[in-house]
Amino acid sequence: MSESTCRRELELEIPAEEVQKAVEEVARKFARVARVPGFRPGKAPVTLVRRRFADDIKSEVLQSLVPGQIDRAVSENKMVPVTQPQIDKVDFAEMGPVKFRATFEVLPEFELGQYKDLEVEIDDLPLQDADVEKALEELRDRAATFVPVEGRAIGDGDYAQLKLKGIPAGGGEPLEADSVLCHVGGEETMNAFNEHLRGASAGEHKNFDVTYPADYPDPKLQGKTYSYAVEILGIKEKKRPELNDEFAKDVSDAQTIEELRTKVRENLERARSQRQNEQTREKLLAKLVETHDFPVPQALVEHQMDSRLERTVRSLAAQGVDPRAVNVDWVSLRSRQKDRAVEDVKAELLLDRIATAENIDVTDEDVGKEVEAIAQRSGESATATRANLTRQGALDRMKSKLRSEKTLDWLCQNSRTRKKTEEK
């Protein structure tokens, strides 16, 4: 498309005859209900009503004529608006035409380039015996128990059971726990805890400061210093179950350790296949976006930036973090989403055009399956779920998302992948 943006300005004019006809109709309507001093309701002359209610009549005439004029112009120019037109420069002359400017954003026009038989490179992600054994060890870790240790001091690898209180430097809400396990010597444990707990015994009290790095995983602690008062309640060791048939029965429906090992391998294979499929989809979309140059509506970009920010907030909330209590420059964080948001919008517009070109659409069966899946997750009936989606205006959005997913699946089926060996 020749325009560098999706913003459009139309200088439009409504013919004088059409305007006068509308003015007369509106004036007569006003005259039937207008209350004018000296006249009974509805008996005032139309000419007097037109003078007395001139501004109201003009406003109603514009409301009745302007949308239709814009619709005709949009249709003639084959535009698809994505924002409500903003009206200005209105010239409503007595007995003459109405002139005005309408400004809005439209979907871009662009030539669809190559999208079939694309080739992308994905990671091979070979599955090794070591990966299976690692997964089994993780199962052992999850099934482990903690047993008390007596008669000795804390050593590396032990778990200290602590009662603690941490006061933040400069004031603020303290951190308190009546019973928490601290893995002494563990990579995940702050060095100050390791240094002050190593060699200590149950019943001892320790006081020390801990300064958390700026990139600490918990946003509430990032870059802050806490003064801790710690009481060692006890010492525990982590006991992992033996890797045998009994363990297999305890953690799964397998009857032997070899059967469990086979199941673990199958699960890892499925996960590997899913990762490769996701990678293929991501790289296909990236390649489509890269090879198609066209502007996107700023309104859609802004909406996508808001959506990305909302996902960040929901992610924090899911981790138990109050987004309002996090020291984050939300305005700056939102602005940094712009480039990705532009790519997201371009990808959606491309998928929509490809779906149209290939006659890819969403069937009633597709919608039914998705509604059923949502219903199962929410614990509601499918009927109630569909009613809620319809009431919230979310059903059309769901259909649009399903159409994009089907189109992306079609692209994957009509593309080629080349695997590269993952560097170990």
C-alpha positions in Angstrom: 0.0 0.0 0.0 1.3 3.4 -0.8 0.4 5.1 2.5 3.0 4.8 5.3 0.3 4.6 8.0 -3.2 3.3 8.4 -4.6 6.7 9.3 -7.1 8.1 6.8 -8.7 11.6 6.5 -11.7 12.1 4.3 -13.0 15.5 3.4 -16.7 14.8 2.9 -19.7 16.8 1.8 -23.4 16.2 2.2 -25.5 17.8 -0.6 -27.6 20.9 0.3 -30.9 19.2 -0.8 -30.3 16.3 1.5 -29.4 18.5 4.4 -32.4 20.8 4.0 -34.7 17.8 3.8 -33.3 16.4 7.0 -33.5 19.8 8.7 -37.2 20.1 7.8 -38.0 16.6 9.0 -36.2 17.2 12.3 -37.8 20.7 12.7 -41.3 19.2 12.3 -40.5 16.5 14.8 -39.4 19.2 17.3 -42.4 21.3 16.6 -44.7 18.5 17.6 -43.3 18.3 21.1 -41.6 21.7 21.6 -42.7 23.9 24.5 -42.5 27.6 23.4 -43.8 30.4 25.6 -47.1 31.8 24.2 -48.0 28.6 22.4 -49.7 25.4 23.4 -47.4 22.3 23.2 -47.0 21.3 19.5 -48.7 24.5 18.2 -45.6 26.8 17.7 -44.8 27.7 14.1 -42.1 25.5 12.5 -40.1 28.7 11.5 -40.0 29.8 15.2 -39.0 26.3 16.3 -36.2 26.2 13.8 -34.8 29.5 15.2 -35.3 28.7 18.8 -33.8 25.1 18.6 -31.3 25.7 15.8 -28.4 24.2 17.6 -30.3 21.1 18.7 -31.7 20.6 15.2 -28.3 20.9 13.6 -26.9 18.4 16.1 -29.6 15.8 15.3 -29.2 16.4 11.6 -25.5 15.7 11.8 -26.1 12.6 13.9 -28.6 11.3 11.3 -26.6 12.2 8.1 -22.9 12.0 8.9 -22.6 8.2 9.7 -24.3 7.3 6.4 -22.1 9.7 4.4 -19.0 8.1 6.0 -20.3 4.6 5.3 -20.8 5.4 1.6 -17.3 6.9 1.3 -15.7 3.9 3.1 -17.6 1.5 0.9 -16.6 3.4 -2.3 -12.9 3.5 -1.3 -13.1 -0.2 -0.1 -11.8 0.6 3.3 -12.2 -1.5 6.5 -12.2 0.9 9.5 -10.8 -0.3 12.8 -11.6 2.8 14.9 -14.6 5.0 15.2 -14.3 8.1 12.9 -13.4 11.3 14.7 -15.3 14.3 13.2 -14.0 17.8 13.0 -13.9 20.9 10.7 -17.7 20.8 10.5 -19.1 23.5 8.2 -22.9 23.6 8.5 -23.9 26.7 6.5 -27.5 27.9 6.3 -29.3 26.5 3.2 -26.0 25.0 2.0 -24.2 21.6 2.1 -22.6 20.2 5.2 -18.8 19.8 4.9 -16.7 17.9 7.5 -13.6 15.8 8.0 -13.6 12.2 9.2 -10.4 10.8 10.6 -10.0 7.1 11.4 -7.7 4.1 11.0 -8.2 1.2 8.5 -6.9 -2.2 7.9 -3.9 -2.1 5.6 -3.9 -3.2 2.0 -1.0 -5.3 1.0 0.0 -8.0 -1.4 0.2 -11.5 0.1 3.7 -12.8 -0.6 4.9 -16.4 -0.4 3.4 -18.3 2.5 3.3 -21.9 1.2 6.3 -24.3 1.2 8.3 -22.1 3.6 11.4 -23.6 5.2 12.4 -23.0 8.8 15.1 -24.5 11.0 14.3 -25.9 14.4 16.3 -27.6 17.1 16.7 -31.3 16.9 16.3 -31.8 20.7 17.5 -35.4 20.7 16.2 -37.4 23.7 19.1 -39.2 25.6 19.0 -41.9 28.2 20.4 -39.3 30.6 17.2 -37.2 30.1 15.1 -40.1 31.2 17.3 -40.7 34.2 17.1 -37.0 35.1 13.3 -37.1 35.0 13.3 -40.1 37.3 15.6 -38.3 39.7 13.2 -35.4 39.7 10.4 -37.8 40.6 12.5 -39.1 43.4 13.0 -35.6 44.7 9.2 -34.9 44.6 8.6 -38.1 46.5 11.3 -37.4 49.1 10.6 -37.0 52.8 12.3 -34.9 55.5 13.5 -36.8 58.6 14.8 -35.1 61.8 18.5 -35.2 62.6 19.7 -35.0 66.2 23.0 -34.9 67.9 25.0 -32.8 65.4 25.3 -29.4 63.9 24.0 -28.3 60.5 26.1 -29.3 57.5 25.8 -28.7 53.7 22.9 -30.5 52.3 20.9 -30.3 55.5 17.6 -28.5 55.8 17.4 -26.1 58.7 13.9 -25.7 60.1 13.6 -22.0 61.0 11.4 -19.5 62.7 12.4 -16.1 61.3 11.6 -12.5 61.0 13.1 -10.1 58.5 12.9 -6.3 58.9 13.6 -4.3 55.6 16.1 -1.5 55.8 14.4 1.8 55.7 11.2 0.4 57.1 8.3 -1.5 55.5 6.4 -4.7 56.0 8.5 -7.4 57.7 8.9 -11.0 56.4 7.8 -13.6 59.0 7.6 -17.4 59.0 6.9 -19.7 62.0 8.4 -22.8 60.3 10.3 -22.8 57.0 12.9 -25.1 55.6 16.2 -23.7 54.4 18.5 -25.8 52.2 21.9 -25.1 53.6 24.6 -25.1 51.0 22.0 -25.2 48.2 22.6 -23.2 45.0 19.2 -21.6 45.5 20.0 -20.4 49.0 21.4 -16.9 49.7 25.1 -17.0 50.9 24.3 -15.2 54.1 22.0 -18.0 55.2 24.5 -20.6 54.3 27.3 -18.8 56.2 25.4 -18.2 59.4 23.5 -21.5 59.6 26.4 -23.8 58.7 27.7 -25.4 61.9 24.8 -24.1 64.0 22.7 -26.4 66.2 19.0 -26.7 67.0 17.9 -24.1 69.6 20.4 -21.5 68.6 19.5 -17.9 67.5 21.2 -16.0 64.7 21.0 -12.4 63.6 22.3 -11.3 60.2 21.6 -9.1 57.2 20.8 -10.3 53.7 21.0 -8.1 50.6 19.0 -9.5 47.7 20.3 -8.8 44.1 18.4 -6.6 41.7 17.4 -9.6 39.6 16.2 -11.8 42.4 13.3 -14.0 41.3 10.9 -12.6 43.9 10.1 -9.0 42.8 9.2 -8.0 46.4 12.8 -8.7 47.5 14.7 -7.4 44.5 17.5 -5.0 45.6 16.4 -4.9 49.2 18.3 -5.5 52.4 16.6 -7.4 55.3 17.8 -7.8 58.9 16.9 -11.3 60.0 16.3 -12.7 63.5 16.4 -16.5 63.1 15.7 -19.3 65.6 16.8 -22.8 64.5 13.9 -25.1 65.4 15.5 -28.3 64.1 17.6 -30.0 61.5 16.3 -32.3 58.8 17.7 -34.5 56.1 16.1 -35.2 52.7 15.5 -38.9 52.2 14.7 -40.0 48.6 13.0 -43.3 47.9 15.0 -46.1 46.2 14.5 -46.4 42.4 12.7 -49.7 42.4 9.4 -51.4 41.6 7.7 -50.1 44.8 8.7 -46.6 43.9 7.2 -47.0 40.5 3.9 -48.2 42.0 3.9 -45.3 44.5 4.3 -42.5 41.9 2.4 -43.9 38.9 0.2 -46.6 37.6 3.3 -48.5 36.4 4.0 -51.9 38.1 7.8 -52.0 37.6 10.6 -49.5 37.4 11.2 -50.4 33.8 7.6 -49.8 32.9 7.9 -46.4 34.6 11.1 -45.7 32.7 9.2 -46.4 29.4 6.3 -44.1 30.4 8.7 -41.3 31.3 10.4 -41.7 27.9 7.1 -41.5 26.2 6.1 -38.4 28.1 9.5 -36.7 27.3 9.0 -37.6 23.6 5.6 -36.0 23.6 7.0 -32.9 25.3 9.8 -32.8 22.8 7.4 -33.1 19.9 5.3 -30.3 21.3 8.3 -28.0 21.8 9.4 -28.6 18.2 5.8 -27.9 17.0 5.7 -24.6 19.0 9.1 -23.7 17.6 8.0 -24.3 14.0 4.9 -22.1 14.5 6.9 -19.3 16.1 9.5 -19.4 13.3 6.9 -19.5 10.5 5.2 -16.5 11.9 8.4 -14.6 12.3 9.4 -15.4 8.7 6.0 -14.3 7.4 6.3 -11.0 9.4 9.8 -10.4 8.2 9.0 -10.9 4.5 5.8 -8.7 4.5 6.3 -5.0 4.9 3.1 -3.0 5.6 1.9 -0.5 8.2 -0.4 -1.6 11.0 -3.2 0.4 12.8 -1.9 2.1 15.9 -5.1 1.3 17.7 -4.5 -2.4 17.3 -0.9 -2.0 18.4 -2.1 -0.1 21.5 -4.6 -2.8 22.3 -1.9 -5.5 21.9 0.4 -3.6 24.2 -2.4 -3.5 26.8 -2.9 -7.2 26.4 0.8 -7.9 26.9 0.8 -5.8 30.1 -2.3 -7.5 31.4 -0.6 -10.9 30.9 2.3 -9.7 33.0 0.0 -8.6 35.7 -1.9 -11.9 35.7 1.4 -13.8 35.8 2.5 -11.9 38.9 -0.8 -12.4 40.6 -0.6 -16.1 39.9 2.7 -16.2 41.7 1.1 -14.5 44.7 2.7 -11.1 44.0 0.5 -8.0 44.3 1.3 -6.0 41.1 0.5 -2.8 43.0 3.2 -3.5 45.5 5.9 -4.2 42.9 8.3 -1.4 42.2 7.8 -1.4 38.4 7.6 1.5 36.0 4.5 0.2 34.3 4.5 3.0 31.7 8.0 2.2 30.6 7.3 -1.5 30.7 4.2 -1.0 28.4 6.2 1.1 26.0 8.9 -1.5 25.7 6.2 -3.9 24.4 5.6 -1.9 21.2 7.9 -3.7 18.8 6.6 -7.1 19.8 3.0 -5.7 19.7 3.6 -4.5 16.1 4.8 -8.0 15.2 1.8 -9.6 16.9 -0.7 -7.4 15.0 1.1 -8.0 11.6 1.1 -11.8 12.3 -2.7 -11.7 13.0 -3.4 -9.7 9.9 -1.3 -12.1 7.8 -3.1 -15.2 9.2 -6.4 -13.6 8.5 -5.5 -12.9 4.9 -4.1 -16.5 4.4 -7.2 -18.0 6.0 -9.4 -16.1 3.5 -7.1 -17.1 0.6 -7.3 -20.8 1.6 -10.9 -20.8 2.6 -10.0 -21.8 6.2 -12.9 -21.2 8.6 -14.2 -22.3 12.0 -16.9 -24.9 12.1 -19.7 -25.3 14.6 -17.9 -28.5 15.7 -14.6 -26.5 16.3 -16.5 -24.0 18.5 -18.3 -26.8 20.4 -15.1 -28.5 21.2 -13.5 -25.3 22.5 -16.5 -24.4 24.6 -16.5 -27.9 26.0 -12.8 -27.6 26.9 -13.4 -24.2 28.6 -16.4 -25.7 30.5 -14.4 -28.6 31.8 -11.7 -26.2 33.1 -14.2 -23.9 34.8 -16.4 -26.7 36.1 -19.5 -25.3 34.4 -21.8 -26.9 31.9 -21.1 -26.3 28.2 -24.5 -24.5 27.9 -23.6 -22.1 30.7 -20.2 -21.5 29.3 -21.5 -20.6 25.9 -24.0 -18.3 27.4 -21.3 -16.5 29.4 -19.1 -16.2 26.4 -21.9 -14.7 24.3 -22.9 -12.3 27.1 -19.3 -11.1 27.5 -18.9 -10.7 23.7 -16.1 -13.2 23.9 -17.5 -15.8 21.5 -16.5 -13.9 18.3 -13.0 -13.4 19.8 -12.8 -17.1 20.5 -13.8 -17.9 16.9 -11.2 -15.5 15.6 -8.5 -17.2 17.7 -9.6 -20.6 16.6 -9.4 -19.5 12.9 -5.8 -18.2 13.4 -4.8 -21.5 15.1 -6.3 -23.5 12.3 -4.5 -21.3 9.8 -1.2 -21.8 11.6 -1.7 -25.5 11.7 -2.3 -25.4 7.9 0.9 -23.4 7.4 2.9 -26.0 9.5 1.5 -28.8 7.3 2.5 -26.9 4.1 6.0 -25.9 5.2 9.3 -27.7 5.5 11.4 -28.0 8.7 15.2 -28.5 8.8 16.5 -29.7 12.1 19.8 -28.5 13.6 21.6 -30.3 16.3 21.3 -28.6 19.7 24.7 -27.7 21.2 25.2 -29.3 24.5 
